[in-house]
Amino acid sequence: MPVGDDAAMARALSETLDDPRDPGRLQERARAFSLDAAVDRYLDLLLDRGS
């Protein structure tokens, strides 16, 4: 959504509240962005582990 588009933000929030996502699926996806996952990826790059 475009930055500063208040109407688009309001629509997105309304749609999300009207049709909530499966919490388990969201939690699983969020794990990819955890501190541990980020550190592992940085170490892979820095140590050339190729994971």
N, CA, C and O atoms as a DFTB+ gen file, in Angstrom:
204 C
 N C O
     1  1       0.843      -1.161       0.000
     2  2       0.000       0.000       0.000
     3  2       0.890       1.225       0.000
     4  3       1.957       1.216       0.612
     5  1       0.473       2.257      -0.665
     6  2       1.302       3.467      -0.763
     7  2       1.474       4.156       0.592
     8  3       0.547       4.197       1.401
     9  1       2.651       4.686       0.821
    10  2       2.908       5.445       2.040
    11  2       1.992       6.659       2.059
    12  3       1.860       7.362       1.057
    13  1       1.366       6.899       3.193
    14  2       0.504       8.057       3.334
    15  2      -0.924       7.852       2.862
    16  3      -1.731       8.779       2.927
    17  1      -1.254       6.652       2.386
    18  2      -2.615       6.377       1.905
    19  2      -3.453       5.878       3.079
    20  3      -3.563       4.678       3.329
    21  1      -4.038       6.842       3.788
    22  2      -4.812       6.506       4.982
    23  2      -6.002       5.611       4.663
    24  3      -6.322       4.709       5.437
    25  1      -6.653       5.850       3.543
    26  2      -7.822       5.055       3.168
    27  2      -7.427       3.602       2.915
    28  3      -8.142       2.686       3.322
    29  1      -6.301       3.384       2.251
    30  2      -5.836       2.026       1.986
    31  2      -5.479       1.318       3.294
    32  3      -5.758       0.131       3.461
    33  1      -4.865       2.050       4.212
    34  2      -4.520       1.476       5.512
    35  2      -5.792       1.090       6.267
    36  3      -5.863       0.015       6.861
    37  1      -6.781       1.958       6.243
    38  2      -8.043       1.677       6.927
    39  2      -8.718       0.442       6.331
    40  3      -9.240      -0.394       7.069
    41  1      -8.710       0.321       5.012
    42  2      -9.299      -0.860       4.359
    43  2      -8.556      -2.133       4.757
    44  3      -9.177      -3.151       5.062
    45  1      -7.238      -2.072       4.752
    46  2      -6.430      -3.247       5.109
    47  2      -6.686      -3.668       6.554
    48  3      -6.819      -4.858       6.841
    49  1      -6.755      -2.704       7.454
    50  2      -7.043      -3.025       8.852
    51  2      -8.431      -3.626       9.005
    52  3      -8.618      -4.599       9.735
    53  1      -9.392      -3.049       8.323
    54  2     -10.762      -3.548       8.395
    55  2     -10.857      -4.973       7.852
    56  3     -11.517      -5.822       8.452
    57  1     -10.203      -5.240       6.725
    58  2     -10.218      -6.581       6.135
    59  2      -9.563      -7.594       7.068
    60  3     -10.042      -8.721       7.197
    61  1      -8.487      -7.203       7.710
    62  2      -7.792      -8.101       8.630
    63  2      -8.658      -8.413       9.843
    64  3      -8.714      -9.555      10.300
    65  1      -9.333      -7.392      10.361
    66  2     -10.198      -7.612      11.522
    67  2     -11.423      -8.441      11.159
    68  3     -11.916      -9.210      11.984
    69  1     -11.915      -8.294       9.939
    70  2     -13.083      -9.050       9.496
    71  2     -12.768     -10.509       9.204
    72  3     -13.647     -11.365       9.310
    73  1     -11.520     -10.805       8.835
    74  2     -11.129     -12.160       8.456
    75  2      -9.766     -12.481       9.068
    76  3      -8.765     -12.532       8.353
    77  1      -9.719     -12.698      10.391
    78  2      -8.429     -12.930      11.040
    79  2      -7.745     -14.198      10.522
    80  3      -8.400     -15.173      10.153
    81  1      -6.439     -14.157      10.507
    82  2      -5.620     -15.287      10.035
    83  2      -5.443     -16.314      11.149
    84  3      -5.651     -16.023      12.327
    85  1      -5.060     -17.504      10.752
    86  2      -4.767     -18.571      11.705
    87  2      -3.538     -18.189      12.535
    88  3      -2.455     -18.015      11.977
    89  1      -3.686     -18.055      13.851
    90  2      -2.560     -17.627      14.687
    91  2      -1.344     -18.555      14.593
    92  3      -0.205     -18.089      14.615
    93  1      -1.582     -19.849      14.488
    94  2      -0.465     -20.792      14.381
    95  2       0.355     -20.559      13.131
    96  3       1.584     -20.619      13.162
    97  1      -0.322     -20.296      12.045
    98  2       0.378     -20.035      10.778
    99  2       1.182     -18.735      10.859
   100  3       2.311     -18.668      10.373
   101  1       0.598     -17.710      11.472
   102  2       1.303     -16.443      11.623
   103  2       2.524     -16.594      12.522
   104  3       3.579     -16.026      12.240
   105  1       2.386     -17.357      13.604
   106  2       3.513     -17.573      14.504
   107  2       4.639     -18.330      13.812
   108  3       5.816     -18.016      13.989
   109  1       4.268     -19.319      13.032
   110  2       5.276     -20.092      12.295
   111  2       6.036     -19.185      11.328
   112  3       7.260     -19.266      11.226
   113  1       5.320     -18.340      10.634
   114  2       5.956     -17.418       9.679
   115  2       6.846     -16.412      10.406
   116  3       7.918     -16.060       9.913
   117  1       6.405     -15.949      11.576
   118  2       7.165     -14.960      12.334
   119  2       8.503     -15.524      12.810
   120  3       9.457     -14.770      13.004
   121  1       8.582     -16.829      12.998
   122  2       9.842     -17.442      13.451
   123  2      10.978     -17.209      12.458
   124  3      12.146     -17.185      12.845
   125  1      10.642     -17.037      11.190
   126  2      11.672     -16.777      10.178
   127  2      12.355     -15.427      10.409
   128  3      13.434     -15.172       9.876
   129  1      11.721     -14.570      11.204
   130  2      12.261     -13.239      11.451
   131  2      12.714     -13.065      12.898
   132  3      12.930     -11.939      13.347
   133  1      12.857     -14.157      13.622
   134  2      13.282     -14.080      15.021
   135  2      14.755     -13.682      15.108
   136  3      15.492     -13.753      14.124
   137  1      15.157     -13.273      16.280
   138  2      16.552     -12.913      16.502
   139  2      17.469     -14.098      16.209
   140  3      18.507     -13.935      15.568
   141  1      17.092     -15.285      16.675
   142  2      17.920     -16.473      16.426
   143  2      18.063     -16.749      14.929
   144  3      19.155     -17.064      14.455
   145  1      16.969     -16.631      14.192
   146  2      17.026     -16.885      12.751
   147  2      17.910     -15.855      12.058
   148  3      18.683     -16.199      11.163
   149  1      17.799     -14.587      12.468
   150  2      18.618     -13.533      11.861
   151  2      20.100     -13.765      12.148
   152  3      20.938     -13.629      11.257
   153  1      20.417     -14.114      13.385
   154  2      21.821     -14.377      13.754
   155  2      22.358     -15.552      12.958
   156  3      23.480     -15.499      12.455
   157  1      21.574     -16.604      12.840
   158  2      22.012     -17.769      12.053
   159  2      22.308     -17.382      10.610
   160  3      23.305     -17.828      10.041
   161  1      21.455     -16.560      10.016
   162  2      21.676     -16.156       8.620
   163  2      22.931     -15.294       8.488
   164  3      23.709     -15.463       7.549
   165  1      23.128     -14.359       9.446
   166  2      24.336     -13.538       9.401
   167  2      25.581     -14.397       9.549
   168  3      26.562     -14.197       8.832
   169  1      25.554     -15.349      10.469
   170  2      26.722     -16.214      10.644
   171  2      26.974     -17.051       9.394
   172  3      28.126     -17.272       9.018
   173  1      25.906     -17.518       8.747
   174  2      26.071     -18.265       7.504
   175  2      26.821     -17.420       6.480
   176  3      27.719     -17.910       5.796
   177  1      26.445     -16.152       6.383
   178  2      27.096     -15.257       5.423
   179  2      28.532     -14.949       5.829
   180  3      29.445     -15.030       5.007
   181  1      28.729     -14.600       7.086
   182  2      30.050     -14.187       7.553
   183  2      31.043     -15.341       7.567
   184  3      32.227     -15.153       7.288
   185  1      30.562     -16.523       7.890
   186  2      31.454     -17.684       7.993
   187  2      31.421     -18.546       6.742
   188  3      32.042     -19.607       6.677
   189  1      30.680     -18.062       5.749
   190  2      30.575     -18.755       4.445
   191  2      30.180     -20.212       4.649
   192  3      30.794     -21.125       4.097
   193  1      29.133     -20.407       5.461
   194  2      28.649     -21.765       5.738
   195  2      27.740     -22.281       4.644
   196  3      27.470     -23.480       4.582
   197  1      27.267     -21.412       3.790
   198  2      26.458     -21.836       2.651
   199  2      25.130     -22.447       2.992
   200  3      24.594     -23.207       2.186
   201  1      24.571     -22.160       4.136
   202  2      23.263     -22.743       4.503
   203  2      22.129     -22.009       3.868
   204  3      20.970     -22.368       4.072
